[in-house]
Amino acid sequence: MSDALTLVLERASMDASFRAQLSSDPETALAGYALTPEERAALLSGDSHQSDELGLDTRSTKDIAPPTTDTPWDTPPLIT
């Protein structure tokens, strides 16, 4: 994992406005980071298989994955 990806993950974990920008305009949010093409693709896709290949723990990327049509970002998971 590159230093740039570490910075993105750390910032996303602490900065709600950055997480919002990652959701609404990920290309702009990631523009200032020297991510590898593989890292950028994994972050933009939200594909857990790509994240696994980079050695990312899906728990560390769940808050920055792109939204799906199934569950909006602002909706907390239901606990049953």
C-alpha positions, 0 to 999 in steps of 0.5 A: 500500500502506497503512502498516498493510499494510507493518507487517503484512508486516514483522511477519510476516516477522520474527515466527514467532508472529505468522505462526502466529496469522495462520494459525490466527486471522487475524481476531484477528491483523489486528484491531489494524491499520487495513487497508483492506477490500481489503487485509484481503480479500487477506490473508485470501484468499491470492488472488494476483490480489487481492495483485497488484491491491494491488501486493503482491509475492507473495514478500512475502506467501507466508509469511502466506497462509492454508494450503491443503488441498494443502500444510500450512504446516509442510511445506517445498517439495520441491526436485526 
